[in-house]
Amino acid sequence: MTSTDSAADLVPFMMRRPGAPFPPPEYEEFRTKPGLVKAALPSGETVWLVTRHEEVRAVLTDPRISSNPNHEGFPRPSRTVGAPSADDVPGWFVSLDPPDHNRFRKALIPEFTVRRIRSLRPAVEEIVDRAIDQMLAKGNTAELVEDFSLTVPSLVISSLLGVPKVDRDFFEEKTKVLVTLTSTDEERDKASEHLLRYINRLITIKSKRPGDDLISRLLQGGLLTPQELSGVSMLLLIAGHETTANNISLGVVTLLQQKQWIDDDRVIEELLRYHSVADLVALRVAIEDVEIGGQLVREGEGIVPLVAGANHDPEMFERPHEFDPARPATGHVAFGYGVHQCLGQNLVRLEMDVAYRGLFRRIPTLEVAVPLEELQFKYDGVLFGLHALPVRW
């Protein structure tokens, strides 16, 4: 077992650099080192980086490692790379550990079963078709991130929550402010305030006149308070919006390079593995001394399991830096692992599948309108993706 005192020299982190490949080449270098890698965050904090697939899964399943940001030592790289707590936002259950976490998960699991999500396909197809209609009406060019990738998940989650159609433009507008990096902190705070106020009014209405939607069913289930349900709704909105949008945009670029849509369920799993947009989401802290990969991590030390590192580990995936649509990419950790594995993963898969099928069926001559090296990637955010994707047809 390696002790903290004999750890390798600190490496600087975040490793993303404009123009550099993603995942960063340093991840491959980290995997060659014994134990874990001690790193310094821009905030000055030190953390352990975990890049091997087996060890990332170990971190995400060990009960001695917490996702609760209230614990001393929890990594807080910046405002946009971190996590609120359930004390700050009741219902923000991803920051809770079992058994408290389990109550929320139990209430939500029936809403995200494969069967329930499969029943949403017609509604998602309608949303995708409407977004494509609006793009086509503008001419033969579009900015796909703004006009499609952000629009589709916003409208899907608003439909899921039971937001009336007349309010969905407002809902989409405020949601985009939250997930657009060019928004100022003041704009983000104001949009969040408006959305929370709207969601609270919606919960009040649904408590009196329930409908066929997630909020109504959770109210009737009685497992969550209205205040908790408000936080859960915001969590679903934020967690499900930009992640899905980034996956859609990156997937379009990758699939256009293949020159065809590959009609195979494996392609979605491979896109999720290959892009690993939620690389920096799973921040953790040790709440007891624990050994990971032969490295002693002491109580109170922060841990950053790198999802993209795990998903590009050659010990798990042959030729991991190649996109291979025929690869059986099961075992990836794009949605996390263990008790905190993303509840909405089946919805993300559905949205990606319907989005690609709709785009490539209705716009068969779709192409990226600028050289690939000119695309602006999100090197500066917690989620990897594209700031913009100019397309033409």
N, C-alpha and C positions, 0 to 999 in steps of 0.2 A: 504493500500500500504506500502510495506517495503522499507525503504530508504537505500541508499548505506552505510550510516554511521552505521546502526544497522545490517549489514550483518554478517553472521556467520564467524568464523575464516577462514583464507585462508587455502585451501587444496592444496597439491602439485599436479602438473599435467605436464607431461604426465603420465597416470596411467598404461600404459602397462608394464608388467613385464614378462621376460622369464619364461615359464612354467606355468604362470597363465592362467585362463580361459579367453576367449574373447566372449562377451564383459566383461570388468573388473567387478568384483563383486561390486566395488565402485559405479558403475552407478546405481545399484539397491538401494544402500544406499542413493545416492543423490536424487532419486525420492521421498524418504520418507520425505525429508526436505521441509519446506514451502519456497515458492519463488524459487529463483535460487541459485546456489552455486558459491561463489567467490573463484577463484583459482589462484595460482601462477604458471606461465609457467617456464620452465628451463631458459628462457632468462631473467627472473626477472619481466616480465610484469604481470599484474593482469588482469583477464578476468572473465566474467560470463559464467558458464557452464549451458547448457540447456539439460535436459535428458528426459523430458516427451514428448510424441508424440504430444499432442495438442500444447504445447508451442514451440516445434521445428518448427512446421508448421507455427505458428504465427510469429516467427522470420524470417522465409524464405519468408514471404509474406508482411511484414510491410514496407512501403516505407520510413519510418524513420530509417531504418536499411540498411546499405550499404555493398556491396561486393567490393567496390573500395579500394585497399590497399594504395592509396594516402592520404586517410583521416587520420588525427591524431588519434592515438589510435588503429589502425587496428592491430590485433594480428600478430606477426612475431616470432613464436617460434624458427625457425631455417631456414636455407637455403632450406632444403628439405620439410619443413612444412610451407608453406606460399604461396604467389601468386605474380607473376609479374604483372605489370600494363600495361594498353594499351599504356601508354606513353613510357614504355620500349620496348614493343612488339606491334606495331600497328596490330590490328586484334585480340588481346587477349581479346575478348569481354566478357568473363565471369567475368572480373574485372570491367565492366562498369555497371552502373545503367541505368534504363529507363530515358529519351527516347533514349539515345545513344545506349544502348544495343539492342533496338528494331530493328534498321536498319540491324544489323548483323543477328539477329534471323529471320527476314523476308526473308533475302536472302537465308538462309540455310534450312528453314522449308521444302521446296519442295524436298530437297535431302534426307529427313529422314522420309517421310510419311510411313505408314504401307505398302501401295501398292508398293512404290519404294523399300523398304527394302525386301519385299517378293520376288521381282524380282531378288534379289541378291542371293537367296538360291542356285541355281545351281553353281554359282561361288564359294560360300563359301564351298559347298560340295566338289568341286574339290580341293580346298586348303586343306581341312581337310583330304581327301583321300590321297593326295600327302604326307602330313606330316606323316600319319600313314604308308604309303609305306616305307618312309625313316626310321622310327623306326623299322619296321619289318625286313628291310634289314640288320640291325645291329645285329640281334640275338633275344634273348628272354628277354632282359632287356632294360630299358631306364630311363633317367632322364626326367620326364614328363614336368617339368616347362621349361627347356631349349629346349627340343626336340619337344614340342607340344604346350604348353599353351602360350608361348611367340611368337612362330613362326606363329601360326594361325592368331591372330589379326594384327600382323605386315603386313602379306601378304594381308589380307583383306583390311586394310586401304590403302596400296600401290595400290591395284587394284582400289579402290574407287577413289583415287586421279588421277589415270591414269598413274602411274609409269610403264614404259615399263618392260616386264618380264625379259629382260636381266639385268636390274638394281636392281631387287628386292632383290638379295642377299646383295648388298651394303646397300640398304635401311633397311633391316632387321638387319644387323650387327650394323649399327649406332644407330638404335632405341633401340636395346637391351642394348647398353652402357648407354643410357639415363635413363633407368628404372631399371638397376641393381644396388643394393645398394653397391656392392663391387667396383663399378667404383669410381675412384678418381674424385675430382672436376675438375682437369685438363683434364682428359679423357672425362668427361661429357661435358665440355665447347667445347672441340675439336670436339666431335661428333655432338653437336648442331650446331656448325659453319659449318661443312661439310653438314649437312642436310639442313640448311637454304640456303646455296649456291646452293645445288642441286635443292631445291624447286624453288628458284628464276629462275634458268635456265629452269626448267620445265614449269614455268608460261610463260616465254618468248616464248618458243617453242609452247605452247598451244595457245598463242595469235595469232600466225601466222598459225598454223595447228591444229585447234581444233579437239577434238575427242569426244567420248561418255563417258565422265567422269565428276566428280564434278568440277574440276578446269576449264575445258573448259566451262561448263554451267554457272558457276559463272562469268567468264570473259565476256561471252556473255550477261549475265543479266545486267551488268553495275552498280550494286549496291555497289560493293567493288572495291577499287583501287588494283593494283597489289601488292603493299606493304602490304595492309591489308589482301589480299588473302594469302600472304606468312605466316603471323602470324596465320590466321585461319587454314591453313594447318598444321602448327606445333601444334596448340592447339588440332586439331582433332587427330593428330598422338599420342601425349602424353596422352591426356585424354582417348582415346579409347584403348590404348595398355595395360598398366599394369593393369588397372581396369578389363578389360576383362580377361586377363591372370590369375589374382588372382581368379576371379570368377570361371573360368574353373577348375583350380587346386583344389581349396577347394571343389567345387561341385563333382569332381571325388571321392575324399576321402569320402565325405558324402554319395554319392550314392553307393559306394562299400560297405559301412557299411549296406546299405539296402539290399544287396545281389542281387539286380536286378535294371534294368532301369525301371522307372515308366513312362509309356507313357501317360502323362497327362500334359496339359498346366500349371496346377497349380504348378507343381514341380519347374519350373524355377522361378516363383514368390516367392515361399517359400525359395529357395536357396538364392535369392537376399536379402530377408528379414533376413534370418537366419544368413548369413555371414556378411552383411553390411560392405563390404570392404572399402567403402569411408567414414568411420566414422568421420574423421577429416578434410574433404575437405571444408566444408561450413563455412569458417571463415567470421566473420562479425564485423561491428562497428556501434554503434548508432551515427547518425548525428543530432538527436534531442533527448531530453528527451523522454523516452518511457516506458510504463509499460508492463512487460511480466510476466505472472504468479503471479501477485501481487507484483512484485519486480520493483522498480524504477531503470531503467538503464539510466544513465546520458549521455548526448552528449559527445562523445569522448571515451566512454568505450567499450572495445572489448568484443565480444560475440563468444562463440564456441558452436554451436548447434551440439550435439553428435548424429549422424545418428544411430549408433548402440543402443544408449540409447532409442531413439524413437521407433526403430523397435523391441525392447525387452520390451516395456512397457506393463505390464499385463492389464492395463486399455483399451488397444487397441487390444492386441492379447492374447488369452487364452493360458496358458502354453508357454510363449514366448521362453523359453530356450530349448524347444524341437523342433526338426525338424519333421514337420508333412506334408508330401507331399500331403495330402488330404485337407490341410488348404486353405480356400479361402483368400490368403494373400494380397488381395487388400488393398490399403491404406498405404502400406509401403513407406518409404521415401529414399529407397536405391539410387534413382536417383535424390534426392533433391525434391524440391517442389516450386511451384510458377513460376515466370518469368525465373528463372535460372534452372528450371528442365532440366536434361540432354537431349539434342537434339538427341543424339545417342542411346537412351535407346532401341529402337526397333532393332537396329543393334546388340547390346550386347545380347539381348534375342535370336536373330537368331543364333549368333555365339555359344552361350552356347548350344542351342538345337542341332545344327548340330554336334558340337564337341562330345557331350555325345552319340548321336545316332551312330555316326561313330565309336567311340572307343568301345562301348559295343557290337555293331553288328560285327565288324571285329576282335575284340580281346575279346571274351566272357570269357576267363579265366584270364583277367587282374586282378591284385591284387597289393596292396601296399607292397613293398619289405622289409620294416622295421616295427617294432612295432610303433603304432601310437604315443606313448609317445616320440619317437625319432625324429619325424618330426620337422624340423626347421621352425618355424613360424616367420612372419615379425612383431616382436614387436617394431622394431626400425624405422619404416617408416610411412609416412602419410597414406599409404594404407595398409590394413591388407591382409595377404596372406601367401604363402609358399615360402621360399627361394629355396627349392628343394623338389622334390617328386619322390623318386626312386620307380619304378614299375617293375613288371615281369609278364610273362604269360607262 
